[in-house]
Amino acid sequence: MNRLNQAIVTAFGITLMLEACSMAPAMKTPEVPVAANYKETPAWMVGTDGMVAKPADELPRGAWWKVYGDAELDALEERLIANNPDLAAAVAHYAQAEAFSRQLRSSLFPSLDGTANAQRLRQSENRPLRSATSPNEYNDYSIGVQASYEVDLWGRVSNLVKSGKATAQAEKADLESTRLSLQAQLAQNYIALRGIDQQVALLGDTVAAYRKALDLTKVRHDNGIAPGLDVARAETQYQTAQSQVEQSLAQRALAEHAIAALVGASVSEFSIASRVDEIAVPAIPLGVPSTLLQRRPDIASAQRRVESANASVGVAKAAFFPSLTLGAGLGLESASASNWLTAPSTFWAIGPSVLLNLFDAGKRKAQVVQAQAVLDETGANYRGVVIGAFQQVEDNLALLNHYTKAAESQQSAAAAAKQSEDFSISRYRQGAASYLEVTASQTAALQTQRDLLDLNTRRLQASVQLIRALGGGWADPS
């Protein structure tokens, strides 16, 4: 056993002297121009710490949809988190990536295997170098343990682990992107449904008003005051409004079905009661553009895939150098069960093994080129994701800014159109105007009111998309 201890110490010393060096290039996140302030909003205070943005997508986003103050939307979002099948699939996909990362991490440690064997063997009588006294048939009983450990001379193992860990983190960020996307999609569909409810209510009131106008026109026609053309125009207005009600109800049904699918409910058994209360556009804190690089899970995913590809370059380069594996075995072996577990039956083996590929017809060189190309691709993808993220923020800021101003003007237009409608109906009753004037003013009044409702819906949906573009909620990274 003295020689065994000496061999173990020698092998361990060799391992300590061989310091691992990584073949991976220094990690450098691709540079993307970041403005000090957003273009489509007033200037915000800019940080002066000069710190490089790091992924902070693991920060809790919270129930960001609560800023809309709608309890029914809150309940639907919770159902989505619990029951959405796409989200469940994304969770399972992340679990696979995390498990694979743990598999790679196990390579950092020695492996230990136990063996046990009990066999009856027969050897060939013509076996080369066979002893004349060796029996043809014999027993073999053995039990032991075997250990092996790859010395990470060139960082191959550590870079594999880094690559796997970065990939798992990227998958986690993808999961958060999926979650945020589905939550935003649900909020948009819900807002669209509430907007349709307001449209249906408006059209219902309009149908009732047109019904009264049609009845008035018929009375005037029966009394010889109004021509049949007025009755036909009134009937056209009334039936057109009825048609618009049904078209809006069809759109509402589709929005309700989409919500049912998002929350994992049976479309045939799911319904949302109609409501006409208004949802206010919330105030959304923006921060400075540099924080976007930390908040967006898709940006974090792209950055971590760059890290994974960077480590993979090191793995590919390490293949040009020899690999060193330390192995050891210890056990008991005997041809007889009677003296199997005795000291003379002990065996052991310990020592390193080195493997170096001498010729592969350019395979390793091609693998390095491939790994570098993957790194270049992920770097370009990262830049594209960041540029697209800033575009999405600016797009929705522009929509909110201009929709808000448009809604103010549209509100005034709707009030003026309603006043014009009232004047034209009064003039018609007094015989001072034709029914063509009434229908024109009614059409204009209805359209301006519907446009106002549509603008409010689009403003709310733009606010949802802005929250999504900013990466969700507003947890303090400090």
Protein Blocks (a to p, Z undefined) as FASTA:
>chain_A
ZZmmmmmmmmmmmmmmmccddfbdcdddddddddfbdfkbccddddfklpacddfklpce
bjmklmnopaklmmmmmmmmmmmmklmmmmmmmmmmmmmmmmmmmmmpccdddddddddd
dddfklghiafklcfbdcdddddddddddddfkommmmmmmmmmmmmmmmmmmmmmmmmm
mmmmmmmmmmmmmmmmmmmmmmmmmmmmmmmmmmmmmmmmmnomacfklmmmmmmmmmmm
mmmmmmmmmmmmmmmmmmmmmnopafklgccdddfbdcddddddebjmklmmmmpmklmm
mmmmmmmmmmmmmmmmmmmpccdddddddddddfbfklmmgfklpccdddddddddfbgg
hmmmmmmmmmmmmmmmmmmmmmmmmmmmmmmmmmmmmmmmmmmmmmmmmmmmmmmmmmmm
mmmmmmmmnopacfklmmmmmmmmmmmmmmmmmmmmmmmmmmmmmmmmnopaaddfZZ
